[in-house]
Amino acid sequence: MRFVFSVLAAIVVFLSSAAYAQSWDVYTNRESFFSVNFPAEPTVAQAPYKTLKGKDLTARVFTATVPPGSRLSGTYKVTVVDFSNAKDEASTATEQAADTFRKRGTVKYDAIENLDLHATRRLTVETPTTRVLAEILFAANNHLYISQAETALNLPPPAQFQASLQVLDDQGVRIRERTLLGLPEGSKQPLNAGGIADEPETVAALLRGSWRVAGGTCDKPYFKSGMRTKNSRGEEVMMGTVTNGNTTINGMLIVNAARAGQFVDPMSFQALMLFDPQGDKLGISSIGGAAAGWPDVTLDICPGSRG
């Protein structure tokens, strides 16, 4: 069974471009109680937001734009609306936001899903030239969160951005309690937890071992996992080496939190590659840094190397 970090398919091919890999990181905003992976530092603006019953609220819009010339090219937004003064409209908030996306083009995916245990409305909408991924959730803090990524149709869908949103409490601690808020009465939430942020053991087990390119030798594996530890950011990581020809890169493979699946430089924390475990196969996509320009590969597990 293909395990693409439990949230969305195509995550492996999302990150790319050495020019933007260094700035791709977790963005946290304590005033609006969220964190998310942004490919660049976002701008922050306010915008009017009218509820379904006509009440005027104010939205905070966080926008990061990557110009053409990169596989990250596109616009990435998180919109946060405080519904504290419109609590009676909580049950219509998510669907109201979803309707604005449905009107933008052809709906390719539309379902109630989970994101970090929060029930969400997840959509993929396509226009003749662009693809929009949207994740909409109403949190227990009476805030509506809307993440949206708009990219060209010929680019990989930016699934990691969509899957990285986390809601925080007033102490900056991630809220992870199963909720079914902001959705119409009678809505049902999928039972899966959504995401892998609290499943480092599962991820590490899938990535452990030595991995060779198709037809290659296990005497000189392409990727070889090492010891488990924590880095200075508190992220759980698996040390490892990647060898391509005569070049060997030592790095840390993050196995939890918003950056799960990223193979990063142990000194600068720059993202170098993105790993996609697929059972007895492992997909690796180059992001940048020392791995810039390396082709995407699919590896086979070396027999007996998982112990």
N, C-alpha and C positions, 0 to 999 in steps of 0.2 A: 504494500500500500504506500503510495507516494505521500511523504510527510513534508509538506512545504510550510513548516512552522505553524501548522494548525489553523492558520487564519485565511490566507488567500494563496491561490496559485500564482505562478509567475514572479514570485518575489526575488528569485535568484538573479533575474536579468535587469532588475530595476536600477541599481546603483552603477554609475560609470563616470568616466571623465576625470583625469588627474587634476584638471583645473578647479573642480568643485569638491573633490573628495575630502580635501583638507578641512573645508568648512562644514561638511555634513556632520551634524552632531545633534545631541539632545538639547532642545530649547525648553526652558522652564519659566513659567510666569506665575508667580505666587499671588498676584492680585486677582487673576482670573482662574486660578486653581487648576492648572493643567501643565502637562509636559508633552512634547511631541518631537519626532525627528524632523528637522528642517534641513534642506540642502544649502541654505544660506541664512544669514542673519535676517529675520523678518522686520518689516516696517509695521508700525502699529497705528491704527486710525480708528475713529469712531464713526458710526453710521446709524441712521434711524432704523428702527425695526418695529413694524406694526403687526400686532397679533391678529389672530383670526377674527376676534370680536372688535378689532379696531383700536386697541389700547396701544399707545405709543411708548416703546421701550428704546433703549440704546444698546447697540451691539458694538463690541470691540472686535476689530478685524486684524488678524496677524497674517501678513502676506510676504512670502519669499518668492522671488522670480529668478529663474535661471535663463539667460538669453540663449538664442539658437547656437548650434555648434556643439552641443553636448547631448548625451543620451538622457540627461536630467532636464533638458530644456522644457520649460513649462511654468505654470503658476501654481503655487501651493498655499492654501489658506486654512486658517482655523478661525471660525467666527464663534464668539461667546456672547450669549444673551442672558442677562440676569432676569429671571421671571419671578423674583421675590414679590413684586407688585402686581403679578398676574398669575398667582398660584392656581386660580380657578380654571386657567387655560392650559394647565400642564398636560392634560390628556390629549390635547390636539396639537401640541407644540411640534412634536417630531414629524407627524404627517403633514403639517402645514409646510415645514421646511422641505420635506421630501417632494411635495408637489411642485415646488419651484424648479427642482432638478428634472422632474419628469417632463416638464414643459419645454425643456431645452433641446430635446432631440429624441432619438430612438432608445428606449429603455432595454438594455441588454441583461441586466440583473437587478432584481428588486426583492429583498427579503428581510425578515427580522433575523438578526444574528446576535452574537455575543462579542463584546470587546472588553476584555479584562473583567468579565462577569456582568458588565452593564449590558442590558438589552439595547440593541441599536437597530436603526433602519439603514441597510447597506444598499447602495445603488451604483450601477455602472450605466452611464448614458453616453451615447455617441451622436455627434453631429457629422456632417460630411467630411470634416477635417480633424476633429478633436475627439478625445475620450475624456470623460469626467468620472472620477471615482469619488464617491461621497460616503461619509460615515456620520450618522446623526444620532446623538444620544442625549437623553435628559437625565441629569444626575440628581442624587439626593440632596445636593446643595442648592436646588432650584435654579440651576444654570443649564441652558441648552448649549450643546457643543456641536458644531458642524465643521468637519474637516472635508476639504475638497481639493483634489489635484486635477488640473487640466493640462493634458499633454497631447501631442500630435498622435494620430492613429498609427503611424509607422514606428512609434517608440514603444518600448516595453511598458506595460501598465505599472504605475508607481505604487505597488501594493504595500511596500514597507512603510511608506508615509501613512497610508490609510490605516495600517495595523498598529501604529506606534503611539496613538493617542492614549494618555493616561490622565485620570482625574485625581486631583490632590485635595487634602484637607487643609485647614488653616495653618497647620504646622509644616506643610510641604510634603506630607506623607501620602503616598499613593492610597487611594480608596479602592478597595477590592471587595465589595459586597454585592451579591447577586440582587439586581434590581430589575423591575419591569415598569419603568416610569416613562411618561411622555407618549405612550402608545394608546390606541383606542381600547376600550374595555373588551375583554375577551381575547386579546392578543396573547400568544404563547411564546415563551422564550425557549430556544434550543437548550438542550441539557449540557452540551459541551461547554467548557470553561471559556474558550476563546483566547487565543494567544498562547505563548509558551513562557511568559515571563516568570512563572513559578514552577517550571518544569526543567531545571538545569540538568537533573540526573537523566531524564529521558533524552534530552538533546545530546548530552555528553556520550551516552551509550551509543547513539546513532553515529557519532563522529569518531569514536575511538578506533584506533587501529592504524594499519598502514594501507595506503590506497595507491593503485597504479593506473596509468593510462591504459586504454584498451590495447592489448597486445604487448604491453610493457612488462618490465620485470619487477618483481617484488624486492630484489636485491637493492634497487635504488628507487624507492617509491616516490611518487609525485608529492603526496602529503603523508606525514607521519605525526600522529598525535603524541603529546607528552603529558606531563603532570598537570593535575588540577590545582588551582589556587585562586586567590582574589587579587585584583590589581588595586592601585591606589585610589581608584574611583569607587571601590566597593563592588565592582562587577565580578561575577564568577566567570573564570576563564579556563581554557585548556591551552597549555603551551603547545607549540607545534612547529614543524618546518615544512616548507614547500620548496621543492626542487624542480626547476624547469631548465633542462640542459645543464649548463655549467653554473647556473645561478641558484643559490639557496637563500631563502628568506626565512628568518626566525621571527615568529610573531605570537600573538595571543588571540585565540579564537573565543569570542564572547558567547557564553551559553545561557545567559539570562538577561532580563530587562529589555529595554527598547532597542538596543543594538545587537540583540541575539543574532548569531550567524555571521557577524562581521569579523574578519581576520585583520587585526590591527597591529601597527608598529608598537612594540612594547615601550618605546621611549616617548614618541610624539603622540601616540594614540591615533595617528592618521589611519583611516580605513584603507586597506589594501585590496581585499577581496571579499566576496560574499559567498558563503557556503550554503548549499541546498542538499541536505541529506535525503536520500531516496531508498532506504533499506540497504541493500547490498551495493548500491551505487551512490556516488557523491558528485553533485554538480558544483563547479567553482567558476565564478565570474570575476574577472579582474575589475577593480575599481580605480586604482591609480597608485601613486607613489612608486615604490620599487617594482611593482607589478604592472605598471602602465603599459598598455599595448599587448599584454599577454592574451592569447585567445581563450575563450570559454572552453572548459573541458568537462567531460563526464568520466569519473573514475570508477574502477572496480575495487572491491575490498580484497585485500590479500588474504587467502585462506589461513585461518588460525591466528590472525594477528590481533583479534579482539580479546584473546585470552580465554 
